[in-house]
């Protein structure tokens, strides 16, 4: 099979010994002779088999190799792919700890990870799972961890920025896929960060040494080995790094959103009405992927998860997302609901090499049900997206939908317009209904008390 | 031409196996410093050896 025939994943070209491609709905990994050798060794290791059984490493089956690959693996599919710039603090921390735990367990049996990328971890609901099995290799004597710098740039520094300076790391990780460099992290953490645990060795010293040794082309691995560095010291350093990462804390302040949804905008009767409207729209039909847009505290994500295999709960507010993840993590829907911090007015784009390394949100799995309670008026009145474009976008997703229209006269909507001119003539229920009914079939309409909030059940009109 | 190719292949074969990811010299060294007291001792030993060999080269 030639390279052009294989449908390679745009984000897996870096490691020439292991590449991911899609075939007939399956996720496959081609391994070179070198990669296959490492796979055959590590897949028999006790730590590896245990981690697979515990759902911490993705399940893989071997299939006969096809040129140019010596061996092909068929992987268990992750329900929805997400990226570190869509995760909150606890999600990135859980993914970091999984990476370090696997690296420590691997070391104990003579293996190591050859990188330390945050993109090697995905989430099954709130459970992190390591997906890059091609990343394990046998440890060469005297080796340090080749993935340490990457681990710092994609895990440790972002977590430190949030924990020590309260800075959200999402924009930094989205702005540079490689992560945050040591010199930049050092400047961002500043003198106030310099005294915090771990900053001196991992940030300041590393930035200094990177600068000082930029042109160092000596056989450093040989020197390190000769000076007496071995697997035990490597493990000791990683244990300290693990403790540092697990001790990092971030507790979000209550934001305008994290308190929302407790009934401030709705009477108990209206909350029951919304719940009933959604359940009726869902019916008993099993669905595979639902999107809850503006998920807030996730009350309706949980309802969706009763009939939908996977629910992606999107919310732009970091504090709300953080709270939702922590709550879900210890609840019954922990494997079903994947909470992501995404601003729908500025959703994750395609980026990296050719814009294909990391995919747009819509390219990672089409939903078969979309819920947008109390969201669209924000996109219209705060972000300024024209109502017709909102209708086009929702129709483009091609899924059954339940949406809520919130009129400009609603007290919460009035707050959005308090300091703005009202230039939103298209935001009336009549215009909303006209725009949506030309793209969707309106199955049901129900006004909440006061009539300023209206629920719609929509079914897309199939293109003729 | 064949000679050059053979030389290039030989050079390739003799080069130590490298990972696809450049671990970075500075980041390799900092792992020694971050491995506690014993790691620091190794780091000092490494720098000491470099210093001694530099002095030897200088004397020659």
Boltz contact constraints between the chains, C-beta under 6 A:
constraints:
  - contact:
      token1: [A, 15]
      token2: [B, 20]
      max_distance: 6.0
  - contact:
      token1: [A, 114]
      token2: [B, 19]
      max_distance: 6.0
  - contact:
      token1: [A, 115]
      token2: [B, 21]
      max_distance: 6.0
  - contact:
      token1: [A, 144]
      token2: [B, 28]
      max_distance: 6.0
  - contact:
      token1: [A, 144]
      token2: [B, 31]
      max_distance: 6.0
  - contact:
      token1: [A, 146]
      token2: [B, 19]
      max_distance: 6.0
  - contact:
      token1: [A, 146]
      token2: [B, 21]
      max_distance: 6.0
  - contact:
      token1: [A, 146]
      token2: [B, 23]
      max_distance: 6.0
  - contact:
      token1: [A, 148]
      token2: [B, 27]
      max_distance: 6.0
  - contact:
      token1: [A, 148]
      token2: [B, 31]
      max_distance: 6.0
  - contact:
      token1: [A, 149]
      token2: [B, 24]
      max_distance: 6.0
  - contact:
      token1: [A, 149]
      token2: [B, 27]
      max_distance: 6.0
  - contact:
      token1: [A, 201]
      token2: [B, 33]
      max_distance: 6.0
  - contact:
      token1: [A, 201]
      token2: [B, 34]
      max_distance: 6.0
  - contact:
      token1: [A, 205]
      token2: [B, 30]
      max_distance: 6.0
  - contact:
      token1: [A, 206]
      token2: [B, 27]
      max_distance: 6.0
  - contact:
      token1: [A, 206]
      token2: [B, 30]
      max_distance: 6.0
  - contact:
      token1: [A, 209]
      token2: [B, 26]
      max_distance: 6.0
  - contact:
      token1: [A, 209]
      token2: [B, 29]
      max_distance: 6.0
  - contact:
      token1: [A, 209]
      token2: [B, 30]
      max_distance: 6.0
  - contact:
      token1: [A, 210]
      token2: [B, 24]
      max_distance: 6.0
  - contact:
      token1: [A, 210]
      token2: [B, 26]
      max_distance: 6.0
  - contact:
      token1: [A, 213]
      token2: [B, 25]
      max_distance: 6.0
  - contact:
      token1: [A, 213]
      token2: [B, 26]
      max_distance: 6.0
  - contact:
      token1: [A, 216]
      token2: [B, 25]
      max_distance: 6.0
  - contact:
      token1: [A, 220]
      token2: [B, 25]
      max_distance: 6.0
  - contact:
      token1: [A, 220]
      token2: [B, 28]
      max_distance: 6.0
  - contact:
      token1: [A, 223]
      token2: [B, 46]
      max_distance: 6.0
  - contact:
      token1: [A, 227]
      token2: [B, 42]
      max_distance: 6.0
  - contact:
      token1: [A, 227]
      token2: [B, 45]
      max_distance: 6.0
  - contact:
      token1: [A, 227]
      token2: [B, 46]
      max_distance: 6.0
  - contact:
      token1: [A, 228]
      token2: [B, 42]
      max_distance: 6.0
  - contact:
      token1: [A, 229]
      token2: [B, 42]
      max_distance: 6.0
  - contact:
      token1: [A, 233]
      token2: [B, 35]
      max_distance: 6.0
  - contact:
      token1: [A, 233]
      token2: [B, 38]
      max_distance: 6.0
  - contact:
      token1: [A, 233]
      token2: [B, 39]
      max_distance: 6.0
  - contact:
      token1: [A, 236]
      token2: [B, 35]
      max_distance: 6.0
  - contact:
      token1: [A, 236]
      token2: [B, 36]
      max_distance: 6.0
  - contact:
      token1: [A, 237]
      token2: [B, 31]
      max_distance: 6.0
  - contact:
      token1: [A, 237]
      token2: [B, 34]
      max_distance: 6.0
  - contact:
      token1: [A, 237]
      token2: [B, 35]
      max_distance: 6.0
